Amino acid sequence: MNNNMIRYGVRGLLALGWGLAAMPAAMAATSDLGVINVTAEGQAASSAQASVPVTVISRQAIAASHAENVVDLLNGQAGIVVRDTSGVGAKSSVDLGGFGESAPANSVVLIDGRRVNSPDLSGVDWTQIPLDQIERIEIVHGGGASLYGNGAVGGVINIITRIPEAGGHVSVRGGSFGGSGVEASIGSGSGSTRLEANVSGFHTDGYRVNSRFERVDGGMRAEADLPAGFSLRLSGNEHHDQAGLPGSLTAAQVAADRRQSLTPRDFSRTDDGFLDAGLGWHGDSGFGVDIDGGVRRRQVHSEYLTYNSIGDVVIDTRSLRPKLSYETDSGIIHIRALVGADLATSTGNWTYSGAFPTAADFDRLRQAYYGHLHLQGADRRWNLSGGMRTERIRDRFMMGAASAISNRKGAWDIGGSLALTDHLLARLNMAQSLRFPLLDERFSLFSGTLDPTLRPQTGHHVGASLRYALDRAWIEASFSRADLSDEIYYNPATFANENYADRTRHDVWMLVGHWRASELLQWTASYTHTVAKFRGGNYGGHWIPAVPQQQAAIGWTADWTGHLGTTLNLRYVGDSYLISDQANTHAKLPGYAVADAVLNYRWQRVRMFARVDNLTNRKYSTYGVAGGTDAYYPAAGIAVSAGADVRF
């Protein structure tokens, strides 16, 4: 899809949005279809019952933020650092748990149980998840090994979408750097059947030269409750985007003009679509069966014309996710048990021309089987959970002759929570995690060769927390430790991905709290202290690059009249060593403090907003790489946006 097609698509969506906004109020929703009730553990339970801390971003918080994408919501959350190379959030890396450059491979991202991590280094495309379709986001800190397996090292980000409902909505927005966007959805519900379709688009010229970004998305969801306890579900989405790649600047170039680009013609284009379906049965006996599966096709075309390099990546993925559950309550103890499988195969090819010409076909087979058990006292004052998983990855590469690598590893976790008093809750947990090398970590796109010596990464984890909660306030202090063996990283000296020869340790302390003093004084605050170091060898005692030690955030929300509300968020991220500076000899990436503000006004079915990001026009970078000349990727300056949302 070229620039003009995307531009006309966004304009068409804007026109559609205004047209839908003019529909009569007679199409207002006629029934309340409720909300999805699942948790970060994959089973129905309160997040307070989890054995690890869980941060929940509610539907109300999402709506009040008027964020452009999921990354905007995650920015400033406890234990999370967002790094952006484009200045517009289009190609962001989300670090959960302090893993630096390899962070995207050390956390799992789910949408309604569907794994959206890519099997290669491209990571998660955060821009293709329309915020209006999200019911809530659960951030599981440092857990998920038995249920989610490969990559669930720092934690899990679980995105739960809304149940389709009758009626619809249209929202439009515009702002700095030529930004404009629209979201529209329409749905119907007749008791047991729910349908919804949505379209959205966004365009921005970007903060920097050649940081233009454009996207168009269209999706649908359907659910049906059938007789005898059966249910059906179907969802799909098609995503297109094109993003400029402004590249890096030296410190001197940033000081001279932070908005310039030395790669004014480089860009990437992505087409990503999926179709997912599920059949469920849940009987009165407590047994349940769910069989979900789907297909996904991802195509990425990149042109690094500055370096005379053009690349194409195509990945087709097919997945099957069956599980059997059982739930019973004896009056003394409540039991939930789950066994299941994660089965997936990905096939595709790489084609690169230019300085490093490469062509290879590949396929990945993933087979995982797991069991999980949750016990809860009748008085709900204690919970105990644990599980085990075995997982196998087989990668095969075809470059004339076929080469195959197979690895099998296990994972487990055990933990619990105990109400020490009516207000004080304690959590304890232990786990073993695993991470298999990604496809293009095993295979070098520079040399066109396969490295059969790269080993899977394993980790041992412990954690504990105390949570004190009152009616209008709560505070939680937590600690987690991850001792990793064979941690996988990119070595710029060899242009290859390797295992650290020595063990690494990631310690994370978090203090998070909320206080609703009054309608005008609603406070949320967090502090995160991360110590990520090498435990021996040449880098013994050195800091792992790109992991800041200090993070803090505070948010103030006020509801002034019932119709008018404001939010002010402040976040601070401390300094860190540049990516690839394992020796800790280069100047650090400076820390930064950023303020964002939102004004909301609600009138009947109309919501209007104004939002200012980087209120003080702070000049900073979230991403920097060490080298012969250190490279920096400037973040955007002050940006203003405004818009309106109409529901019918």
Secondary structure, 3 states (H helix, E strand, C coil): CCHHHHHHHHHHHHHHHHHHHCCCHHHCCCCCCCCCCCCCCCCCCCHHHCCCCEEEECHHHHHHHCCCCHHHHHCCCCCEEEEECCCCCCCEEEEECCCHHHHHHHEEEEECCEECCCCCCCCCCHHHCCHHHEEEEEEEECCCHHHHCCCCCCEEEEEEECCCCCEEEEEEEEEHHHEEEEEEEEEEECCCEEEEEEEEEEEECCCCCCCCEEEEEEEEEEEEECHHHEEEEEEEEEEEEEEECCCCECHHHHHHCCCCCCCCCCEEEEEEEEEEEEEEEECCCCEEEEEEEEEEEEEEEEEEHHHCEEEEEEEEEEEEEEEEEEEEECCCEEEEEEEEEEEEEEEEEEEEECCCCEEEEEEEEEEEEEEEEEEEECCCCEEEEEEEEEEEEEEEEECCCEEEEEEEEEEEEEEEEEECCCCEEEEEEEEEEEECCCHHHHECCCCCCECCCCCCEEEEEEEEEEEEECCCEEEEEEEEEEEEECCEEEECCCCEEEECCCCEEEEEEEEEEEEECCCCCEEEEEEEEEEEEECCHHHCCCECCCCCCEEEEEEEEEECCCCEEEEEEEEEECCECCECCCCCCCCCECCEEEEEEEEEEEECCEEEEEEEECCCCCCCEEEEECCCCCEEEECCCCEEEEEEEEEC
